[in-house]
């Protein structure tokens, strides 16, 4: 069995965005291949809310910090 790819999604605002409307549900449907481990928005409050709402471990207000986190593969 292949290890799931750990995904970080940038632009996952809980107030309506492609990230929350399309990307997160699509990745959740492919949970045998992917695990969303992090989200990022422009504001920590909205990143934290998206992470809480979708059960995601890490929230960031800095896309670079998300990309460099050891729990994010792609």
trRosetta pair geometry for C-beta under 8 A, 3 or more apart (Angstrom, degrees):
i j d omega theta_ij theta_ji phi_ij phi_ji
4 31 7.7 -17 -125 179 142 52
4 32 7.5 -152 -96 158 105 26
4 33 6.2 126 -132 155 79 21
4 34 5.9 140 -173 -120 100 11
4 35 4.6 77 125 -14 139 102
5 33 6.6 -1 22 155 96 74
5 34 5.3 -30 67 -109 89 71
5 35 7.4 177 84 27 41 70
5 73 4.9 -120 -161 77 77 140
5 74 5.5 6 169 13 123 118
6 34 7.8 140 -99 -161 17 65
6 35 5.4 -28 -108 73 63 96
6 36 8.0 110 -165 -131 56 13
6 37 4.4 4 -170 -6 103 136
6 38 8.0 57 158 3 98 93
6 71 5.7 -115 160 164 152 62
6 72 5.6 -131 117 -119 103 30
6 73 4.5 111 50 0 77 96
6 74 7.5 146 78 25 49 68
7 27 5.9 -116 63 -146 158 147
7 34 5.1 16 -18 -169 128 113
7 35 6.8 168 17 79 84 39
7 36 4.9 -46 74 -102 101 59
7 37 6.6 139 55 15 44 78
7 38 7.8 -149 111 43 45 73
7 72 7.1 16 173 -145 12 81
7 73 7.1 -41 -69 55 43 85
7 74 5.6 -27 -109 75 70 86
8 36 7.6 117 -96 -156 25 70
8 37 6.6 -49 -73 68 71 80
8 38 4.0 -14 -115 73 94 107
8 39 7.1 -178 -162 -80 67 26
8 40 6.8 36 171 -11 106 105
8 58 7.7 -41 -111 81 102 119
8 60 8.0 9 -160 22 124 130
8 66 4.5 153 -180 166 144 108
8 67 6.6 -151 72 -81 150 47
8 69 7.0 123 -76 45 142 117
8 72 4.0 1 -32 -133 119 134
8 74 7.3 -169 27 97 75 39
9 12 4.7 76 110 -55 113 126
9 19 5.0 133 156 -149 121 111
9 23 5.4 149 -134 121 133 136
9 24 6.3 -100 6 -71 173 84
9 27 7.5 -138 -61 -1 128 155
9 36 6.1 -13 -12 -142 113 118
9 38 7.4 176 25 96 59 59
9 39 5.1 -15 66 -114 91 76
9 40 7.3 -170 95 26 48 72
10 19 7.3 -134 93 -90 29 138
10 39 7.8 158 -88 -164 27 53
10 40 4.6 -18 -116 65 68 113
10 63 4.6 34 -121 -121 133 111
10 66 6.4 168 -78 70 90 154
11 17 5.5 -156 157 166 82 140
11 18 6.6 15 124 56 122 92
11 19 4.6 167 103 -36 72 127
11 40 7.3 9 -19 86 39 78
11 41 6.8 91 -120 -108 23 65
12 17 6.3 -169 -134 75 21 133
12 19 3.4 -119 -93 136 61 140
12 20 5.4 109 -166 -54 71 81
12 23 7.2 -101 -97 72 96 122
12 24 6.3 88 -137 -49 119 122
12 39 4.0 -77 55 -157 144 119
12 40 6.9 94 22 51 97 39
12 41 6.1 -105 60 -61 60 93
12 47 7.3 80 70 -122 95 65
12 50 4.6 131 124 176 102 159
12 54 7.9 -65 170 7 134 149
13 16 6.8 -21 98 56 104 37
13 17 4.3 103 43 -24 91 132
13 19 6.8 106 18 52 56 120
13 20 6.5 -96 75 -8 45 125
13 41 4.9 105 -80 -122 73 133
13 42 7.9 -6 -77 19 113 86
13 46 5.1 -11 -133 164 77 136
13 50 6.7 -125 -142 -60 13 131
14 20 6.0 126 -109 -89 39 162
14 46 5.8 -155 20 -161 90 82
14 49 4.6 -85 -1 115 149 114
14 50 4.7 -157 -54 -74 91 75
14 53 5.7 123 -115 0 124 153
15 46 6.7 -54 -7 -133 102 127
16 20 6.9 -110 -117 66 20 121
16 21 6.5 34 -152 -48 62 118
17 20 5.3 81 53 18 82 92
17 21 6.5 -172 81 1 35 96
17 41 8.0 -176 -13 -111 163 108
18 21 6.0 -68 -128 51 25 100
18 22 5.2 -33 -170 35 68 116
18 23 6.1 63 136 -17 78 104
19 22 7.5 -41 -83 53 4 74
19 23 4.9 -41 -137 43 45 125
19 24 6.2 54 158 -26 66 99
19 39 7.1 116 164 -144 137 108
19 50 7.6 9 117 -152 123 150
20 23 7.6 -8 -35 50 17 85
20 24 5.5 -5 -125 18 41 131
20 50 6.2 -117 -83 -129 117 112
20 53 7.9 19 -136 92 123 139
20 54 7.7 -141 -126 -51 87 131
21 25 7.5 -41 158 7 26 120
22 25 6.6 -79 -153 44 18 101
22 26 6.0 11 164 -17 63 118
23 26 5.8 -62 -144 39 26 109
23 27 6.2 20 162 -14 65 110
24 27 5.9 -57 -142 40 29 108
24 28 6.2 33 157 -22 64 107
24 36 6.3 6 -129 -64 79 171
24 39 7.8 -3 -85 -93 122 125
24 50 7.9 -149 -68 -175 156 106
24 54 5.5 -76 -172 -122 140 152
25 28 5.5 -54 -145 36 32 115
25 29 6.5 34 155 -22 64 104
26 29 5.7 -54 -153 32 32 112
26 30 6.7 12 152 -2 64 109
27 30 5.8 -66 -148 48 36 100
27 31 7.6 81 147 -74 60 62
27 34 4.9 -84 -160 102 92 139
27 36 5.3 92 117 -51 142 110
28 31 5.9 1 -169 -57 42 104
28 36 7.2 -43 -66 2 73 122
28 54 7.7 -125 -68 -160 128 106
30 33 4.8 -37 160 43 101 109
30 34 5.2 44 102 24 104 107
31 34 6.7 -81 -112 67 33 65
31 35 7.0 61 -149 -88 74 65
36 39 7.2 30 168 -58 115 88
36 54 6.9 -27 91 137 140 131
36 56 5.4 -56 119 -108 100 115
37 56 6.6 135 -171 -161 15 88
37 57 5.6 -20 -164 40 69 112
37 58 6.0 29 146 22 74 108
37 69 7.9 -155 115 107 115 129
37 71 4.6 -139 152 142 145 106
37 72 5.9 -156 74 -83 117 67
38 51 7.8 -21 -144 -102 41 114
38 56 6.5 150 -94 166 15 118
38 57 7.0 -47 -74 71 64 81
38 58 3.9 -25 -105 78 91 111
38 59 7.2 -178 -154 -76 70 25
38 60 6.4 25 -180 -4 113 111
38 66 5.0 168 135 -145 134 96
38 69 6.0 121 -63 56 161 151
38 71 6.6 126 -38 93 113 105
38 72 5.2 -52 24 -75 133 118
39 47 5.7 179 105 -153 91 79
39 50 4.8 -106 114 107 159 125
39 51 5.4 -160 36 -69 114 80
39 54 7.3 94 -37 51 143 134
39 56 5.4 81 -12 99 104 160
39 58 7.5 164 23 93 54 65
39 59 5.8 -13 66 -115 85 68
39 60 7.3 -174 96 31 41 76
39 66 7.6 -67 132 -120 10 139
40 47 5.8 -10 -136 -117 31 127
40 59 7.5 145 -90 -168 45 51
40 60 4.2 -28 -102 76 94 98
40 61 6.9 158 -156 -100 81 12
40 62 6.9 -89 -145 69 126 25
40 63 4.9 143 123 -92 158 61
40 65 7.7 147 -105 66 129 87
40 66 4.4 -95 -47 -37 130 148
41 44 8.0 -179 67 -75 91 16
41 46 4.3 -70 86 95 158 110
41 47 4.4 -160 26 -65 91 80
41 50 6.6 127 -30 2 124 138
41 61 6.7 -32 76 -115 61 62
42 46 7.4 24 53 50 66 130
42 61 6.6 27 159 -159 23 83
43 46 4.8 72 73 15 99 101
43 47 6.8 -171 90 -9 48 88
43 61 5.8 -12 -160 -123 12 115
44 47 5.5 -58 -142 40 34 113
44 48 6.0 36 159 -22 69 107
44 59 6.9 101 -157 129 67 111
44 60 7.7 -61 -109 -178 75 21
44 61 4.1 -61 -61 -44 72 125
45 48 5.9 -56 -149 36 26 110
45 49 6.5 26 152 -18 61 107
46 49 5.4 -50 -145 37 36 114
46 50 6.4 38 156 -18 66 102
47 50 5.9 -54 -149 37 30 109
47 51 6.3 31 153 -19 64 107
47 59 3.9 138 136 -177 96 100
47 60 5.7 -125 -172 59 157 30
47 61 5.6 -139 -2 -69 143 64
48 51 5.7 -54 -146 37 31 113
48 52 6.3 31 155 -19 65 107
48 59 4.6 147 -82 106 50 169
49 52 5.7 -54 -146 37 30 111
49 53 6.1 29 157 -20 65 110
50 53 5.7 -55 -142 38 29 112
50 54 6.1 -2 168 8 66 113
50 56 7.1 -8 124 36 78 132
50 59 7.0 140 63 -118 87 111
51 54 6.6 -76 -142 52 21 89
51 55 7.9 -97 170 85 54 6
51 56 4.2 -103 -139 72 70 95
51 57 7.1 -81 -164 69 116 14
51 58 6.8 -133 -122 88 139 21
51 59 3.9 -103 -21 -64 143 108
52 55 7.8 24 -175 -69 25 35
56 59 7.2 108 98 -66 107 78
57 71 6.9 -68 82 141 137 160
58 66 7.3 151 121 -121 121 79
58 69 6.2 134 159 -176 169 168
58 71 6.3 145 -16 71 141 134
58 72 7.8 -97 62 -50 146 105
60 63 7.1 140 111 -81 126 26
60 65 4.9 -174 -146 85 135 110
60 66 4.3 -151 40 -59 153 93
60 69 7.6 -142 -55 -37 139 133
62 65 4.0 67 87 7 110 112
62 66 7.0 177 93 -11 59 81
63 66 5.5 -52 -152 35 38 115
63 67 6.3 36 152 -19 69 105
64 67 5.7 -54 -146 38 33 110
64 68 6.2 20 158 -10 67 112
65 68 6.0 -63 -141 45 28 103
65 69 6.6 49 154 -49 62 95
66 69 5.9 -42 -155 1 30 117
66 72 6.1 82 166 -46 68 168
67 72 6.5 -116 -132 103 25 142
68 72 7.9 52 59 55 16 120
69 72 4.7 74 70 6 95 109
